[in-house]
Amino acid sequence: MPIYCKRLHKKADTDDGYRIFVEKEWPNEVEEVRADIHEWVDGVAPSKELQKALEDEPKKFESFKEAYKAELEQDELKREELQRLKEIVRMQDKDVTLVFSSEDVKRNHAWVLKEILDQQPAHPRE
């Protein structure tokens, strides 16, 4: 099943499929009920330092991506949460949308997660 990325502030759509919020904190201006989130995996969000570095210099997305992947591998909690996210995605029988709150809709950690998830084998269907 395809994996998409979508900003939390955009209206949920039935084409989104299973919506997974991948941020550490919920934005105050968005009501959880209206966001139509099926799962919240906050443990895969980048560290505050890494997120701030990306916000300060969005043109350095490639170096952010490498540092974020390293963080996901080296931090035990993040590694476990990434495995949980992979399993959630693998078990879906419909499309999955990774929902993020960043204002930059193309350069954020959700796209890095999508890249990682796209490389995993699909769940065998019976």
N, C-alpha and C positions, 0 to 999 in steps of 0.2 A: 504494500500500500504506500502511496506517496506521503511524504512528509512536507508540510508547509510551515512557513513562519509568518506571524501576523502580529501587529501591534495591538495591545490590549484595548486601546482607545477606539479601535475600529469595531464596528458592530459585528457580533458573532453571526455566522451564516451556517446553514445546514451543510454546506459543502466543506466546512471546516473539519467535520468529522469529530474525532476525539480531541478535545482541547486541553493542552497541558501548559500550565503557567510555570515558567522557568526563572523567576526572579526571587531574590531573597526577601524583599518586602513588598507588601501590597500598597499601591498608590492610594492616597487618601481620597482623591477625587473620583474614584471608580467604585461603584457598588459591586460587591462580590456576586450577588444574585444575578445582576444584569449582565455580568461578564460571561456567564455560561461556561464556567471552567469545570472540567471533569476531574482534574487531578492537579495538585500543586507540588512540584518537585523543586523546592527551594535550595536544596543542598548542592545543586549543580551551578548555581550562580557564581560568577567570578568574585574574587576578593574585592574589597572596597578599593584597595590600592590599584589593582589591575583595571577595575572599572573606571576609576578617576583618570588613570593614564590614557585610556581610550577616549574619554570625554575631552581631555585636554588636547589630544593630538589624534583626531580621527583618521588622518591620512596614514598613520602608522598601524593600520588594521592588521597587516600581515605579521608584524612583530607581536601585536596583541594576541593574535590567533595562536602563534607558537607558544607564547608565555601561558596562555589560558589552557592549552592542551597539556602543557607540562604540569600546570597546577592540578588539573583533573587527574593526572597520573600519580603525582607525588603526594597529594593530600588524601589520607585514607578515607575520611568522611566523603569527600567529593568523588573519589573512586567508587565507593559503595553506592552513592546516590546516582552516579552515572550508570552503574550496572542495573539499578532499580529502574531508571528511565528506559534503558535498553529493553528490559523485560516488559515494561508497560507497553512500549511501542510494538514489540514483537508479538504480543498477544492480541493486538487489535485486528479486527476484521473489516475495518474501515479506515479512511484517511486519518492522518494525525496532523494537528497544527500545534506547533510550539508557539506559545503566546508570550510576548515580552512587553516591557513598558518603555524601552528606550525610544527617544525621539528620532534617532537615526535608524531608519527602517532597513538599511542594507548592511550597516557595519555594527553588528552587536553580537553578543555571545550565542544567541539563538541560532544564528547561521552557522556558527562553528559546531554547535551541537547537531544541527541538521546534517552537516558534512560527516560527522562521526557516525551518526545513526544510519545514514545512507550506505555506509560501508559494511554494516552488519548483515549477516544472512537473514533472509525472511523466515518467519515462523512457518514450519511445515504444516500445511492444512490437511485435515483428514477427509 
